[in-house]
Amino acid sequence: MRVETVMLGPDTEQYAGDGIASASLTDIAQAAKRLEGLGFDGITAPEAGHDPYLPLAIAAEHTQAVGLGTNVA
């Protein structure tokens, strides 16, 4: 059984609506490493509010074994 989770989803501060800065490239890399380290088989990135492809490219550069995909596209 595969278990996937979302990276930079609606539960993160960038969606709080109070001028919170979006995630940096370093934040994305750290999030991807953390999720892989927790044992998830896959990581997805939503299209809500940003392009999902750049975060996934950064995640690909900093992970080894997880599957990557978009939440919508």
All heavy atoms as a GROMACS GRO file, in nm:
protein
  521
    1MET      N    1   0.084  -0.117   0.000
    1MET     CA    2   0.000   0.000   0.000
    1MET      C    3   0.089   0.124   0.000
    1MET      O    4   0.185   0.134   0.074
    1MET     CB    5  -0.088   0.000   0.124
    1MET     CG    6  -0.176   0.120   0.132
    1MET     SD    7  -0.308   0.104   0.252
    1MET     CE    8  -0.237   0.189   0.389
    2ARG      N    9   0.054   0.219  -0.084
    2ARG     CA   10   0.128   0.346  -0.092
    2ARG      C   11   0.059   0.450  -0.007
    2ARG      O   12  -0.063   0.458  -0.003
    2ARG     CB   13   0.134   0.394  -0.236
    2ARG     CG   14   0.217   0.306  -0.325
    2ARG     CD   15   0.221   0.358  -0.467
    2ARG     NE   16   0.253   0.499  -0.477
    2ARG     CZ   17   0.376   0.552  -0.479
    2ARG    NH1   18   0.479   0.474  -0.469
    2ARG    NH2   19   0.394   0.682  -0.492
    3VAL      N   20   0.138   0.532   0.058
    3VAL     CA   21   0.085   0.643   0.138
    3VAL      C   22   0.149   0.771   0.086
    3VAL      O   23   0.271   0.784   0.084
    3VAL     CB   24   0.116   0.624   0.288
    3VAL    CG1   25   0.062   0.741   0.368
    3VAL    CG2   26   0.058   0.494   0.338
    4GLU      N   27   0.064   0.865   0.044
    4GLU     CA   28   0.112   0.992  -0.008
    4GLU      C   29   0.061   1.106   0.078
    4GLU      O   30  -0.039   1.093   0.148
    4GLU     CB   31   0.064   1.013  -0.152
    4GLU     CG   32   0.121   0.911  -0.248
    4GLU     CD   33   0.081   0.937  -0.391
    4GLU    OE1   34   0.002   1.030  -0.418
    4GLU    OE2   35   0.131   0.865  -0.478
    5THR      N   36   0.131   1.219   0.073
    5THR     CA   37   0.091   1.339   0.146
    5THR      C   38   0.118   1.462   0.061
    5THR      O   39   0.193   1.455  -0.036
    5THR     CB   40   0.164   1.349   0.281
    5THR    OG1   41   0.104   1.453   0.358
    5THR    CG2   42   0.312   1.376   0.265
    6VAL      N   43   0.056   1.570   0.097
    6VAL     CA   44   0.075   1.695   0.024
    6VAL      C   45   0.186   1.779   0.088
    6VAL      O   46   0.200   1.781   0.210
    6VAL     CB   47  -0.057   1.776   0.017
    6VAL    CG1   48  -0.099   1.824   0.153
    6VAL    CG2   49  -0.045   1.892  -0.078
    7MET      N   50   0.265   1.842   0.004
    7MET     CA   51   0.370   1.933   0.048
    7MET      C   52   0.323   2.074   0.017
    7MET      O   53   0.278   2.101  -0.094
    7MET     CB   54   0.499   1.901  -0.028
    7MET     CG   55   0.613   1.996  -0.002
    7MET     SD   56   0.764   1.952  -0.091
    7MET     CE   57   0.714   1.967  -0.262
    8LEU      N   58   0.333   2.165   0.112
    8LEU     CA   59   0.292   2.304   0.093
    8LEU      C   60   0.143   2.317   0.066
    8LEU      O   61   0.099   2.398  -0.013
    8LEU     CB   62   0.371   2.370  -0.021
    8LEU     CG   63   0.523   2.356  -0.014
    8LEU    CD1   64   0.585   2.412  -0.140
    8LEU    CD2   65   0.577   2.426   0.109
    9GLY      N   66   0.064   2.235   0.132
    9GLY     CA   67  -0.080   2.237   0.113
    9GLY      C   68  -0.149   2.345   0.193
    9GLY      O   69  -0.084   2.430   0.256
   10PRO      N   70  -0.282   2.344   0.192
   10PRO     CA   71  -0.359   2.449   0.259
   10PRO      C   72  -0.336   2.460   0.410
   10PRO      O   73  -0.371   2.559   0.470
   10PRO     CB   74  -0.504   2.408   0.231
   10PRO     CG   75  -0.496   2.327   0.108
   10PRO     CD   76  -0.364   2.255   0.115
   11ASP      N   77  -0.275   2.359   0.470
   11ASP     CA   78  -0.248   2.366   0.613
   11ASP      C   79  -0.122   2.445   0.646
   11ASP      O   80  -0.090   2.468   0.762
   11ASP     CB   81  -0.237   2.225   0.672
   11ASP     CG   82  -0.126   2.144   0.608
   11ASP    OD1   83  -0.101   2.163   0.488
   11ASP    OD2   84  -0.067   2.060   0.677
   12THR      N   85  -0.047   2.490   0.546
   12THR     CA   86   0.076   2.565   0.572
   12THR      C   87   0.049   2.715   0.580
   12THR      O   88  -0.052   2.764   0.534
   12THR     CB   89   0.181   2.538   0.462
   12THR    OG1   90   0.128   2.576   0.336
   12THR    CG2   91   0.222   2.392   0.459
   13GLU      N   92   0.143   2.788   0.639
   13GLU     CA   93   0.126   2.931   0.664
   13GLU      C   94   0.104   3.014   0.539
   13GLU      O   95   0.041   3.119   0.545
   13GLU     CB   96   0.248   2.986   0.740
   13GLU     CG   97   0.253   2.943   0.884
   13GLU     CD   98   0.369   3.007   0.957
   13GLU    OE1   99   0.460   3.061   0.892
   13GLU    OE2  100   0.368   3.002   1.080
   14GLN      N  101   0.152   2.968   0.425
   14GLN     CA  102   0.139   3.050   0.305
   14GLN      C  103  -0.006   3.070   0.264
   14GLN      O  104  -0.037   3.158   0.186
   14GLN     CB  105   0.221   2.994   0.190
   14GLN     CG  106   0.169   2.864   0.134
   14GLN     CD  107   0.253   2.816   0.019
   14GLN    OE1  108   0.343   2.884  -0.026
   14GLN    NE2  109   0.224   2.698  -0.030
   15TYR      N  110  -0.097   2.991   0.318
   15TYR     CA  111  -0.239   3.006   0.287
   15TYR      C  112  -0.316   3.077   0.398
   15TYR      O  113  -0.437   3.083   0.394
   15TYR     CB  114  -0.302   2.868   0.261
   15TYR     CG  115  -0.250   2.805   0.134
   15TYR    CD1  116  -0.150   2.710   0.138
   15TYR    CD2  117  -0.300   2.843   0.010
   15TYR    CE1  118  -0.101   2.654   0.021
   15TYR    CE2  119  -0.252   2.788  -0.106
   15TYR     CZ  120  -0.152   2.694  -0.101
   15TYR     OH  121  -0.103   2.639  -0.216
   16ALA      N  122  -0.246   3.132   0.496
   16ALA     CA  123  -0.312   3.195   0.609
   16ALA      C  124  -0.383   3.325   0.571
   16ALA      O  125  -0.476   3.367   0.639
   16ALA     CB  126  -0.212   3.222   0.722
   17GLY      N  127  -0.339   3.390   0.464
   17GLY     CA  128  -0.405   3.510   0.416
   17GLY      C  129  -0.367   3.639   0.487
   17GLY      O  130  -0.427   3.741   0.466
   18ASP      N  131  -0.268   3.635   0.573
   18ASP     CA  132  -0.229   3.753   0.649
   18ASP      C  133  -0.093   3.807   0.605
   18ASP      O  134  -0.016   3.858   0.686
   18ASP     CB  135  -0.225   3.722   0.798
   18ASP     CG  136  -0.362   3.689   0.852
   18ASP    OD1  137  -0.460   3.751   0.807
   18ASP    OD2  138  -0.372   3.599   0.939
   19GLY      N  139  -0.062   3.793   0.479
   19GLY     CA  140   0.065   3.844   0.430
   19GLY      C  141   0.182   3.754   0.462
   19GLY      O  142   0.295   3.796   0.456
   20ILE      N  143   0.155   3.630   0.498
   20ILE     CA  144   0.263   3.536   0.526
   20ILE      C  145   0.340   3.510   0.397
   20ILE      O  146   0.282   3.485   0.292
   20ILE     CB  147   0.206   3.402   0.580
   20ILE    CG1  148   0.121   3.425   0.704
   20ILE    CG2  149   0.317   3.302   0.607
   20ILE    CD1  150   0.197   3.474   0.823
   21ALA      N  151   0.471   3.518   0.404
   21ALA     CA  152   0.553   3.493   0.285
   21ALA      C  153   0.538   3.350   0.239
   21ALA      O  154   0.516   3.259   0.319
   21ALA     CB  155   0.700   3.522   0.319
   22SER      N  156   0.548   3.329   0.109
   22SER     CA  157   0.540   3.194   0.056
   22SER      C  158   0.668   3.119   0.092
   22SER      O  159   0.767   3.178   0.133
   22SER     CB  160   0.519   3.197  -0.095
   22SER     OG  161   0.625   3.263  -0.157
   23ALA      N  162   0.664   2.990   0.074
   23ALA     CA  163   0.778   2.905   0.109
   23ALA      C  164   0.898   2.937   0.020
   23ALA      O  165   0.883   2.959  -0.099
   23ALA     CB  166   0.738   2.759   0.094
   24SER      N  167   1.015   2.936   0.080
   24SER     CA  168   1.139   2.957   0.004
   24SER      C  169   1.185   2.825  -0.056
   24SER      O  170   1.132   2.718  -0.022
   24SER     CB  171   1.248   3.012   0.096
   24SER     OG  172   1.289   2.911   0.186
   25LEU      N  173   1.282   2.831  -0.145
   25LEU     CA  174   1.337   2.708  -0.202
   25LEU      C  175   1.395   2.619  -0.093
   25LEU      O  176   1.380   2.497  -0.099
   25LEU     CB  177   1.443   2.742  -0.308
   25LEU     CG  178   1.392   2.821  -0.429
   25LEU    CD1  179   1.508   2.851  -0.524
   25LEU    CD2  180   1.280   2.749  -0.500
   26THR      N  181   1.457   2.678   0.006
   26THR     CA  182   1.511   2.602   0.119
   26THR      C  183   1.398   2.535   0.197
   26THR      O  184   1.410   2.418   0.235
   26THR     CB  185   1.594   2.693   0.211
   26THR    OG1  186   1.700   2.750   0.136
   26THR    CG2  187   1.649   2.616   0.330
   27ASP      N  188   1.288   2.607   0.219
   27ASP     CA  189   1.172   2.549   0.288
   27ASP      C  190   1.118   2.428   0.214
   27ASP      O  191   1.084   2.326   0.274
   27ASP     CB  192   1.059   2.650   0.302
   27ASP     CG  193   1.093   2.769   0.390
   27ASP    OD1  194   1.183   2.755   0.478
   27ASP    OD2  195   1.030   2.875   0.372
   28ILE      N  196   1.110   2.440   0.081
   28ILE     CA  197   1.059   2.330  -0.001
   28ILE      C  198   1.150   2.209   0.009
   28ILE      O  199   1.105   2.096   0.029
   28ILE     CB  200   1.044   2.375  -0.147
   28ILE    CG1  201   0.937   2.484  -0.158
   28ILE    CG2  202   1.009   2.257  -0.237
   28ILE    CD1  203   0.937   2.557  -0.291
   29ALA      N  204   1.280   2.231  -0.002
   29ALA     CA  205   1.377   2.121   0.007
   29ALA      C  206   1.368   2.052   0.142
   29ALA      O  207   1.367   1.928   0.151
   29ALA     CB  208   1.518   2.173  -0.018
   30GLN      N  209   1.361   2.130   0.249
   30GLN     CA  210   1.352   2.073   0.383
   30GLN      C  211   1.222   1.996   0.403
   30GLN      O  212   1.221   1.889   0.465
   30GLN     CB  213   1.367   2.182   0.488
   30GLN     CG  214   1.506   2.238   0.495
   30GLN     CD  215   1.518   2.358   0.589
   30GLN    OE1  216   1.419   2.416   0.634
   30GLN    NE2  217   1.642   2.396   0.617
   31ALA      N  218   1.112   2.049   0.351
   31ALA     CA  219   0.983   1.980   0.363
   31ALA      C  220   0.987   1.846   0.291
   31ALA      O  221   0.940   1.744   0.343
   31ALA     CB  222   0.871   2.067   0.308
   32ALA      N  223   1.044   1.844   0.171
   32ALA     CA  224   1.052   1.720   0.095
   32ALA      C  225   1.137   1.616   0.167
   32ALA      O  226   1.098   1.499   0.178
   32ALA     CB  227   1.108   1.748  -0.044
   33LYS      N  228   1.252   1.658   0.218
   33LYS     CA  229   1.340   1.566   0.292
   33LYS      C  230   1.268   1.512   0.416
   33LYS      O  231   1.279   1.394   0.449
   33LYS     CB  232   1.468   1.637   0.335
   33LYS     CG  233   1.564   1.664   0.224
   33LYS     CD  234   1.688   1.734   0.283
   33LYS     CE  235   1.773   1.797   0.179
   33LYS     NZ  236   1.888   1.868   0.237
   34ARG      N  237   1.198   1.601   0.487
   34ARG     CA  238   1.127   1.560   0.608
   34ARG      C  239   1.019   1.457   0.577
   34ARG      O  240   1.007   1.354   0.644
   34ARG     CB  241   1.066   1.682   0.678
   34ARG     CG  242   0.996   1.648   0.810
   34ARG     CD  243   0.941   1.772   0.878
   34ARG     NE  244   0.846   1.846   0.796
   34ARG     CZ  245   0.718   1.813   0.782
   34ARG    NH1  246   0.669   1.708   0.845
   34ARG    NH2  247   0.638   1.886   0.707
   35LEU      N  248   0.941   1.482   0.472
   35LEU     CA  249   0.833   1.390   0.436
   35LEU      C  250   0.888   1.255   0.392
   35LEU      O  251   0.835   1.150   0.428
   35LEU     CB  252   0.744   1.451   0.328
   35LEU     CG  253   0.667   1.575   0.373
   35LEU    CD1  254   0.598   1.640   0.254
   35LEU    CD2  255   0.567   1.540   0.482
   36GLU      N  256   0.996   1.256   0.317
   36GLU     CA  257   1.060   1.129   0.278
   36GLU      C  258   1.113   1.057   0.402
   36GLU      O  259   1.096   0.936   0.416
   36GLU     CB  260   1.172   1.154   0.178
   36GLU     CG  261   1.236   1.025   0.130
   36GLU     CD  262   1.343   1.048   0.026
   36GLU    OE1  263   1.432   1.134   0.048
   36GLU    OE2  264   1.338   0.980  -0.077
   37GLY      N  265   1.174   1.133   0.492
   37GLY     CA  266   1.227   1.076   0.615
   37GLY      C  267   1.119   1.016   0.704
   37GLY      O  268   1.144   0.922   0.779
   38LEU      N  269   0.998   1.070   0.695
   38LEU     CA  270   0.886   1.016   0.773
   38LEU      C  271   0.831   0.886   0.713
   38LEU      O  272   0.749   0.821   0.774
   38LEU     CB  273   0.774   1.119   0.783
   38LEU     CG  274   0.803   1.239   0.873
   38LEU    CD1  275   0.694   1.345   0.858
   38LEU    CD2  276   0.814   1.194   1.018
   39GLY      N  277   0.876   0.853   0.593
   39GLY     CA  278   0.837   0.726   0.533
   39GLY      C  279   0.726   0.731   0.430
   39GLY      O  280   0.676   0.626   0.388
   40PHE      N  281   0.687   0.851   0.386
   40PHE     CA  282   0.583   0.859   0.284
   40PHE      C  283   0.636   0.804   0.152
   40PHE      O  284   0.753   0.819   0.119
   40PHE     CB  285   0.536   1.004   0.265
   40PHE     CG  286   0.449   1.052   0.376
   40PHE    CD1  287   0.500   1.133   0.477
   40PHE    CD2  288   0.315   1.016   0.381
   40PHE    CE1  289   0.420   1.176   0.580
   40PHE    CE2  290   0.234   1.060   0.484
   40PHE     CZ  291   0.286   1.140   0.584
   41ASP      N  292   0.548   0.739   0.076
   41ASP     CA  293   0.583   0.685  -0.055
   41ASP      C  294   0.574   0.790  -0.164
   41ASP      O  295   0.636   0.777  -0.269
   41ASP     CB  296   0.488   0.570  -0.092
   41ASP     CG  297   0.500   0.453   0.004
   41ASP    OD1  298   0.612   0.404   0.024
   41ASP    OD2  299   0.396   0.412   0.057
   42GLY      N  300   0.492   0.893  -0.142
   42GLY     CA  301   0.473   0.995  -0.244
   42GLY      C  302   0.446   1.130  -0.183
   42GLY      O  303   0.398   1.142  -0.071
   43ILE      N  304   0.481   1.234  -0.259
   43ILE     CA  305   0.459   1.372  -0.219
   43ILE      C  306   0.390   1.442  -0.336
   43ILE      O  307   0.432   1.428  -0.450
   43ILE     CB  308   0.592   1.443  -0.189
   43ILE    CG1  309   0.666   1.376  -0.074
   43ILE    CG2  310   0.568   1.590  -0.158
   43ILE    CD1  311   0.808   1.426  -0.054
   44THR      N  312   0.285   1.517  -0.305
   44THR     CA  313   0.217   1.595  -0.408
   44THR      C  314   0.226   1.744  -0.375
   44THR      O  315   0.248   1.781  -0.261
   44THR     CB  316   0.069   1.555  -0.420
   44THR    OG1  317   0.002   1.580  -0.297
   44THR    CG2  318   0.054   1.408  -0.457
   45ALA      N  319   0.210   1.827  -0.477
   45ALA     CA  320   0.208   1.972  -0.459
   45ALA      C  321   0.079   2.025  -0.520
   45ALA      O  322   0.046   1.991  -0.634
   45ALA     CB  323   0.329   2.036  -0.526
   46PRO      N  324   0.005   2.109  -0.448
   46PRO     CA  325  -0.121   2.162  -0.500
   46PRO      C  326  -0.098   2.277  -0.598
   46PRO      O  327   0.008   2.337  -0.602
   46PRO     CB  328  -0.191   2.214  -0.374
   46PRO     CG  329  -0.079   2.254  -0.285
   46PRO     CD  330   0.032   2.154  -0.311
   47GLU      N  331  -0.200   2.305  -0.677
   47GLU     CA  332  -0.197   2.419  -0.769
   47GLU      C  333  -0.261   2.542  -0.707
   47GLU      O  334  -0.265   2.647  -0.769
   47GLU     CB  335  -0.272   2.386  -0.897
   47GLU     CG  336  -0.194   2.300  -0.991
   47GLU     CD  337  -0.262   2.289  -1.126
   47GLU    OE1  338  -0.347   2.372  -1.161
   47GLU    OE2  339  -0.230   2.194  -1.198
   48ALA      N  340  -0.312   2.531  -0.588
   48ALA     CA  341  -0.383   2.642  -0.524
   48ALA      C  342  -0.286   2.754  -0.489
   48ALA      O  343  -0.210   2.744  -0.394
   48ALA     CB  344  -0.454   2.593  -0.398
   49GLY      N  345  -0.289   2.860  -0.567
   49GLY     CA  346  -0.209   2.976  -0.535
   49GLY      C  347  -0.069   2.978  -0.591
   49GLY      O  348   0.000   3.078  -0.579
   50HIS      N  349  -0.023   2.869  -0.650
   50HIS     CA  350   0.111   2.869  -0.708
   50HIS      C  351   0.126   2.755  -0.808
   50HIS      O  352   0.046   2.664  -0.812
   50HIS     CB  353   0.220   2.861  -0.600
   50HIS     CG  354   0.214   2.737  -0.518
   50HIS    ND1  355   0.261   2.615  -0.562
   50HIS    CD2  356   0.164   2.714  -0.394
   50HIS    CE1  357   0.242   2.524  -0.468
   50HIS    NE2  358   0.183   2.581  -0.367
   51ASP      N  359   0.231   2.762  -0.886
   51ASP     CA  360   0.265   2.658  -0.982
   51ASP      C  361   0.318   2.536  -0.905
   51ASP      O  362   0.408   2.550  -0.824
   51ASP     CB  363   0.374   2.713  -1.075
   51ASP     CG  364   0.415   2.617  -1.184
   51ASP    OD1  365   0.410   2.494  -1.163
   51ASP    OD2  366   0.453   2.665  -1.291
   52PRO      N  367   0.265   2.416  -0.929
   52PRO     CA  368   0.312   2.300  -0.855
   52PRO      C  369   0.444   2.243  -0.905
   52PRO      O  370   0.509   2.165  -0.836
   52PRO     CB  371   0.200   2.197  -0.876
   52PRO     CG  372   0.146   2.230  -1.011
   52PRO     CD  373   0.155   2.381  -1.020
   53TYR      N  374   0.487   2.283  -1.023
   53TYR     CA  375   0.603   2.218  -1.084
   53TYR      C  376   0.737   2.258  -1.025
   53TYR      O  377   0.826   2.174  -1.011
   53TYR     CB  378   0.601   2.238  -1.236
   53TYR     CG  379   0.475   2.183  -1.296
   53TYR    CD1  380   0.377   2.268  -1.346
   53TYR    CD2  381   0.450   2.046  -1.299
   53TYR    CE1  382   0.259   2.217  -1.399
   53TYR    CE2  383   0.333   1.995  -1.351
   53TYR     CZ  384   0.238   2.081  -1.402
   53TYR     OH  385   0.121   2.032  -1.452
   54LEU      N  386   0.756   2.384  -0.988
   54LEU     CA  387   0.882   2.424  -0.928
   54LEU      C  388   0.904   2.353  -0.794
   54LEU      O  389   1.012   2.296  -0.771
   54LEU     CB  390   0.893   2.575  -0.912
   54LEU     CG  391   1.021   2.623  -0.846
   54LEU    CD1  392   1.144   2.582  -0.927
   54LEU    CD2  393   1.019   2.773  -0.826
   55PRO      N  394   0.805   2.350  -0.703
   55PRO     CA  395   0.827   2.276  -0.578
   55PRO      C  396   0.859   2.128  -0.602
   55PRO      O  397   0.942   2.070  -0.531
   55PRO     CB  398   0.694   2.292  -0.503
   55PRO     CG  399   0.635   2.417  -0.556
   55PRO     CD  400   0.677   2.423  -0.701
   56LEU      N  401   0.797   2.069  -0.702
   56LEU     CA  402   0.824   1.928  -0.731
   56LEU      C  403   0.964   1.908  -0.787
   56LEU      O  404   1.031   1.809  -0.756
   56LEU     CB  405   0.719   1.871  -0.826
   56LEU     CG  406   0.580   1.859  -0.764
   56LEU    CD1  407   0.478   1.818  -0.870
   56LEU    CD2  408   0.578   1.761  -0.648
   57ALA      N  409   1.013   2.003  -0.866
   57ALA     CA  410   1.150   1.994  -0.917
   57ALA      C  411   1.250   2.005  -0.802
   57ALA      O  412   1.349   1.930  -0.797
   57ALA     CB  413   1.175   2.103  -1.020
   58ILE      N  414   1.223   2.095  -0.708
   58ILE     CA  415   1.310   2.109  -0.591
   58ILE      C  416   1.304   1.981  -0.507
   58ILE      O  417   1.407   1.930  -0.461
   58ILE     CB  418   1.270   2.231  -0.506
   58ILE    CG1  419   1.281   2.359  -0.588
   58ILE    CG2  420   1.352   2.239  -0.378
   58ILE    CD1  421   1.418   2.388  -0.645
   59ALA      N  422   1.184   1.927  -0.489
   59ALA     CA  423   1.169   1.802  -0.412
   59ALA      C  424   1.245   1.688  -0.480
   59ALA      O  425   1.310   1.607  -0.412
   59ALA     CB  426   1.022   1.767  -0.398
   60ALA      N  427   1.241   1.682  -0.612
   60ALA     CA  428   1.312   1.577  -0.685
   60ALA      C  429   1.462   1.586  -0.663
   60ALA      O  430   1.531   1.484  -0.653
   60ALA     CB  431   1.280   1.585  -0.833
   61GLU      N  432   1.511   1.707  -0.653
   61GLU     CA  433   1.654   1.728  -0.633
   61GLU      C  434   1.700   1.686  -0.493
   61GLU      O  435   1.816   1.651  -0.473
   61GLU     CB  436   1.686   1.876  -0.654
   61GLU     CG  437   1.832   1.909  -0.645
   61GLU     CD  438   1.862   2.054  -0.672
   61GLU    OE1  439   1.774   2.140  -0.644
   61GLU    OE2  440   1.973   2.084  -0.718
   62HIS      N  441   1.607   1.686  -0.395
   62HIS     CA  442   1.645   1.663  -0.256
   62HIS      C  443   1.589   1.534  -0.196
   62HIS      O  444   1.597   1.515  -0.075
   62HIS     CB  445   1.603   1.784  -0.171
   62HIS     CG  446   1.684   1.904  -0.204
   62HIS    ND1  447   1.648   1.994  -0.302
   62HIS    CD2  448   1.801   1.949  -0.155
   62HIS    CE1  449   1.739   2.088  -0.311
   62HIS    NE2  450   1.834   2.064  -0.222
   63THR      N  451   1.530   1.448  -0.278
   63THR     CA  452   1.479   1.320  -0.231
   63THR      C  453   1.532   1.210  -0.321
   63THR      O  454   1.586   1.236  -0.429
   63THR     CB  455   1.324   1.316  -0.231
   63THR    OG1  456   1.277   1.340  -0.363
   63THR    CG2  457   1.266   1.418  -0.134
   64GLN      N  458   1.515   1.084  -0.276
   64GLN     CA  459   1.566   0.973  -0.353
   64GLN      C  460   1.461   0.866  -0.384
   64GLN      O  461   1.467   0.804  -0.489
   64GLN     CB  462   1.681   0.906  -0.279
   64GLN     CG  463   1.800   0.997  -0.263
   64GLN     CD  464   1.911   0.929  -0.186
   64GLN    OE1  465   1.906   0.810  -0.158
   64GLN    NE2  466   2.013   1.005  -0.151
   65ALA      N  467   1.365   0.846  -0.293
   65ALA     CA  468   1.279   0.730  -0.308
   65ALA      C  469   1.130   0.758  -0.320
   65ALA      O  470   1.053   0.666  -0.343
   65ALA     CB  471   1.303   0.636  -0.189
   66VAL      N  472   1.087   0.881  -0.304
   66VAL     CA  473   0.943   0.910  -0.307
   66VAL      C  474   0.896   0.939  -0.449
   66VAL      O  475   0.971   0.991  -0.531
   66VAL     CB  476   0.905   1.030  -0.214
   66VAL    CG1  477   0.929   0.997  -0.070
   66VAL    CG2  478   0.979   1.154  -0.255
   67GLY      N  479   0.769   0.906  -0.475
   67GLY     CA  480   0.707   0.947  -0.599
   67GLY      C  481   0.660   1.090  -0.585
   67GLY      O  482   0.625   1.134  -0.476
   68LEU      N  483   0.660   1.165  -0.694
   68LEU     CA  484   0.620   1.305  -0.691
   68LEU      C  485   0.508   1.329  -0.792
   68LEU      O  486   0.509   1.270  -0.900
   68LEU     CB  487   0.739   1.395  -0.724
   68LEU     CG  488   0.859   1.383  -0.631
   68LEU    CD1  489   0.977   1.459  -0.689
   68LEU    CD2  490   0.825   1.433  -0.492
   69GLY      N  491   0.412   1.414  -0.756
   69GLY     CA  492   0.304   1.443  -0.848
   69GLY      C  493   0.229   1.569  -0.807
   69GLY      O  494   0.252   1.624  -0.700
   70THR      N  495   0.141   1.614  -0.895
   70THR     CA  496   0.060   1.730  -0.865
   70THR      C  497  -0.069   1.685  -0.800
   70THR      O  498  -0.112   1.570  -0.813
   70THR     CB  499   0.026   1.812  -0.991
   70THR    OG1  500  -0.054   1.732  -1.077
   70THR    CG2  501   0.152   1.855  -1.062
   71ASN      N  502  -0.134   1.776  -0.732
   71ASN     CA  503  -0.262   1.746  -0.669
   71ASN      C  504  -0.378   1.766  -0.766
   71ASN      O  505  -0.486   1.719  -0.741
   71ASN     CB  506  -0.285   1.837  -0.548
   71ASN     CG  507  -0.277   1.761  -0.419
   71ASN    OD1  508  -0.256   1.642  -0.419
   71ASN    ND2  509  -0.293   1.832  -0.309
   72VAL      N  510  -0.355   1.840  -0.875
   72VAL     CA  511  -0.464   1.869  -0.968
   72VAL      C  512  -0.424   1.841  -1.112
   72VAL      O  513  -0.492   1.768  -1.182
   72VAL     CB  514  -0.510   2.017  -0.955
   72VAL    CG1  515  -0.618   2.047  -1.055
   72VAL    CG2  516  -0.559   2.045  -0.813
   73ALA      N  517  -0.314   1.900  -1.158
   73ALA     CA  518  -0.275   1.891  -1.300
   73ALA      C  519  -0.241   1.748  -1.340
   73ALA      O  520  -0.187   1.672  -1.266
   73ALA     CB  521  -0.157   1.981  -1.327
   0.00000   0.00000   0.00000
